[in-house]
């Protein structure tokens, strides 16, 4: 936790994923089924929207696996996070035709597949090997911390301010959560590789070389 607190880039990343995971659970488990039932009056719509996300994820994994290494990290992450988050609730909130909603959801799933690989590369570059298991455990805990509240928040808001207003509110929160890579100076470090060994392991390596030379 101390390591994460002193690494601004990873602190921002954990906060963004915490918020997006919370909203994703509320959207997929509460708002999408409610939309299918109350707006489209067809449970198959829920299945199609979830299926579109899954199909987009498969295609996105293939595309990113093929070209991802040649893309700029920060802007790829920023744009993919934005596309993966905002359009899904927005198209439902504005009553877009269902086929547009399905297509938009597919594109959102496609874009979102670049997020975890980019975060993984950054984490393995920046976290010293001796701390990696504990820091990655803390990151995972942080990413999942808000998920139990996502469904409760979505259901409560849908009852209090109605479904469309909740979808618009989720869109706004997604937008705010997507801004740090565009605005925060800490995210400029995302494009610069940082040795995962950190200062302490480098000192260890120097000490080993001195010991070998001494022998």
C-alpha positions as CSV (number, residue, x, y, z in Angstrom):
1,X,0.0,0.0,0.0
2,X,2.9,2.3,0.8
3,X,4.5,1.6,-2.6
4,X,1.2,2.4,-4.4
5,X,0.6,5.5,-2.4
6,X,4.0,6.9,-3.6
7,X,3.5,5.9,-7.2
8,X,1.1,8.5,-8.6
9,X,0.6,6.8,-11.9
10,X,-0.5,3.5,-10.4
11,X,-2.5,5.3,-7.7
12,X,-4.5,7.0,-10.5
13,X,-4.9,3.7,-12.4
14,X,-6.3,1.9,-9.4
15,X,-8.7,4.7,-8.7
16,X,-9.9,4.7,-12.3
17,X,-10.4,0.9,-12.4
18,X,-12.2,0.9,-9.0
19,X,-14.7,3.4,-10.3
20,X,-15.2,1.8,-13.7
21,X,-15.6,-1.7,-12.2
22,X,-18.2,-0.3,-9.8
23,X,-20.1,1.2,-12.7
24,X,-19.7,-1.8,-14.9
25,X,-21.3,-4.1,-12.4
26,X,-24.2,-1.7,-11.9
27,X,-24.7,-1.3,-15.7
28,X,-24.4,-5.0,-16.6
29,X,-26.3,-6.5,-13.7
30,X,-29.0,-3.9,-13.0
31,X,-29.4,-1.2,-15.6
32,X,-29.2,-3.4,-18.8
33,X,-31.7,-6.0,-17.5
34,X,-34.0,-3.1,-16.4
35,X,-33.7,-1.4,-19.8
36,X,-34.5,-4.7,-21.6
37,X,-37.5,-5.2,-19.4
38,X,-39.0,-1.7,-19.1
39,X,-37.9,-0.1,-22.4
40,X,-37.7,-2.8,-24.9
41,X,-40.0,-5.3,-23.2
42,X,-37.8,-8.2,-24.5
43,X,-35.4,-10.2,-22.4
44,X,-33.5,-11.2,-25.5
45,X,-32.2,-7.6,-25.7
46,X,-30.3,-8.1,-22.5
47,X,-28.6,-11.2,-24.0
48,X,-27.7,-9.4,-27.2
49,X,-26.2,-6.5,-25.4
50,X,-24.0,-8.8,-23.2
51,X,-23.2,-10.9,-26.2
52,X,-22.1,-7.8,-28.1
53,X,-19.6,-6.9,-25.4
54,X,-18.2,-10.5,-25.4
55,X,-17.9,-10.5,-29.1
56,X,-16.1,-7.2,-29.1
57,X,-13.8,-8.4,-26.4
58,X,-12.7,-11.4,-28.5
59,X,-12.1,-9.3,-31.6
60,X,-10.3,-6.6,-29.5
61,X,-8.0,-9.1,-28.0
62,X,-7.0,-10.3,-31.5
63,X,-6.5,-6.8,-32.8
64,X,-4.5,-5.6,-29.8
65,X,-2.4,-8.7,-29.8
66,X,-1.4,-8.0,-33.4
67,X,-0.8,-4.3,-33.3
68,X,-0.7,-3.2,-29.7
69,X,3.1,-3.2,-29.3
70,X,3.3,-0.4,-32.0
71,X,0.8,1.9,-30.4
72,X,1.5,4.8,-28.0
73,X,0.7,3.5,-24.5
74,X,-0.9,6.5,-22.9
75,X,-3.1,7.7,-25.7
76,X,-4.1,4.1,-26.5
77,X,-5.1,3.5,-22.9
78,X,-6.9,6.9,-22.6
79,X,-8.9,6.5,-25.9
80,X,-9.8,2.9,-25.3
81,X,-10.9,3.6,-21.7
82,X,-13.1,6.5,-23.0
83,X,-14.6,4.4,-25.8
84,X,-15.0,1.4,-23.6
85,X,-16.9,3.3,-20.9
86,X,-19.0,6.2,-22.1
87,X,-20.9,5.1,-25.2
88,X,-22.6,2.0,-23.6
89,X,-24.9,3.9,-21.1
90,X,-25.2,7.0,-23.3
91,X,-26.8,5.2,-26.3
92,X,-29.4,3.7,-23.9
93,X,-30.0,7.0,-22.2
94,X,-30.8,8.8,-25.4
95,X,-33.1,6.1,-26.8
96,X,-30.9,5.2,-29.7
97,X,-32.2,2.5,-32.0
98,X,-31.5,-0.9,-30.6
99,X,-29.2,-1.9,-33.5
100,X,-27.1,1.2,-32.8
101,X,-26.9,0.2,-29.1
102,X,-25.7,-3.3,-30.0
103,X,-23.1,-2.0,-32.4
104,X,-21.9,0.6,-29.9
105,X,-21.7,-2.0,-27.2
106,X,-19.6,-4.2,-29.5
107,X,-17.2,-1.3,-30.2
108,X,-17.0,-0.6,-26.4
109,X,-16.1,-4.2,-25.7
110,X,-13.5,-4.1,-28.5
111,X,-11.8,-1.0,-27.1
112,X,-11.8,-2.2,-23.5
113,X,-9.6,-5.2,-24.3
114,X,-6.5,-3.0,-24.6
115,X,-6.9,-1.7,-21.0
116,X,-5.7,-4.7,-18.9
117,X,-2.7,-5.6,-21.1
118,X,-1.5,-2.0,-21.0
119,X,-1.9,-1.9,-17.2
120,X,-0.2,-5.2,-16.9
121,X,2.9,-4.0,-18.8
122,X,3.0,-0.8,-16.7
123,X,2.7,-2.7,-13.4
124,X,5.5,-5.2,-14.2
125,X,7.8,-2.4,-15.3
126,X,7.3,-0.3,-12.3
127,X,6.8,-2.7,-9.4
128,X,10.1,-4.2,-8.0
129,X,10.2,-8.0,-8.2
130,X,10.5,-8.3,-4.4
131,X,7.2,-6.4,-3.9
132,X,5.3,-7.6,-6.9
133,X,3.1,-10.3,-5.4
134,X,2.0,-8.0,-2.5
135,X,1.5,-4.9,-4.7
136,X,-0.4,-6.7,-7.4
137,X,-2.6,-8.2,-4.6
138,X,-3.3,-4.7,-3.3
139,X,-4.1,-3.5,-6.9
140,X,-6.5,-6.4,-7.4
141,X,-8.2,-5.7,-4.1
142,X,-8.5,-2.0,-5.0
143,X,-10.0,-2.8,-8.4
144,X,-12.6,-5.1,-6.9
145,X,-13.4,-3.0,-3.8
146,X,-16.3,-1.1,-5.3
147,X,-17.9,-3.9,-7.2
148,X,-20.2,-5.1,-4.3
149,X,-21.7,-1.6,-4.3
150,X,-22.2,-1.3,-8.0
151,X,-25.5,-3.1,-8.2
152,X,-26.8,-1.5,-5.0
153,X,-26.0,2.0,-6.3
154,X,-27.5,1.3,-9.8
155,X,-30.7,-0.2,-8.4
156,X,-31.2,2.6,-5.8
157,X,-30.6,5.4,-8.3
158,X,-32.9,3.8,-10.8
159,X,-35.7,3.7,-8.2
160,X,-35.0,7.2,-7.0
161,X,-34.3,9.2,-10.2
162,X,-35.5,6.7,-12.9
163,X,-33.6,4.6,-15.3
164,X,-32.6,7.2,-18.0
165,X,-31.4,9.7,-15.5
166,X,-29.3,6.9,-13.9
167,X,-27.8,6.0,-17.2
168,X,-26.9,9.7,-17.8
169,X,-25.4,10.0,-14.4
170,X,-23.3,6.8,-15.0
171,X,-22.2,8.4,-18.3
172,X,-21.0,11.5,-16.5
173,X,-19.1,9.6,-13.9
174,X,-17.5,7.4,-16.6
175,X,-16.5,10.6,-18.3
176,X,-14.9,12.1,-15.2
177,X,-13.1,8.8,-14.4
178,X,-11.7,8.8,-18.0
179,X,-10.1,12.2,-17.8
180,X,-6.8,11.6,-15.8
181,X,-4.8,10.1,-18.7
182,X,-5.6,13.2,-20.7
183,X,-5.1,15.8,-17.9
184,X,-2.8,14.4,-15.2
185,X,0.9,15.0,-15.7
186,X,1.6,11.7,-13.8
187,X,0.2,9.8,-16.9
188,X,3.0,11.1,-19.0
189,X,5.1,8.4,-17.3
190,X,3.0,5.8,-19.0
191,X,4.9,6.1,-22.2
192,X,8.3,5.8,-20.5
193,X,9.5,2.4,-19.5
194,X,10.7,2.2,-15.9
195,X,12.8,-0.7,-14.8
196,X,10.9,-3.0,-12.5
197,X,13.9,-3.6,-10.4
198,X,13.7,-0.1,-8.9
199,X,16.5,1.6,-6.9
200,X,16.9,-1.1,-4.3
201,X,17.5,-4.0,-6.7
202,X,19.9,-1.9,-8.7
203,X,21.9,-1.2,-5.6
204,X,21.9,-5.0,-5.0
205,X,23.2,-5.6,-8.5
206,X,25.9,-3.0,-8.1
207,X,26.9,-4.6,-4.8
208,X,27.1,-8.0,-6.5
209,X,29.4,-6.7,-9.2
210,X,31.7,-5.1,-6.6
211,X,31.8,-8.4,-4.8
212,X,32.7,-10.3,-8.0
213,X,35.4,-7.7,-8.8
214,X,36.8,-7.9,-5.3
215,X,37.0,-11.7,-5.5
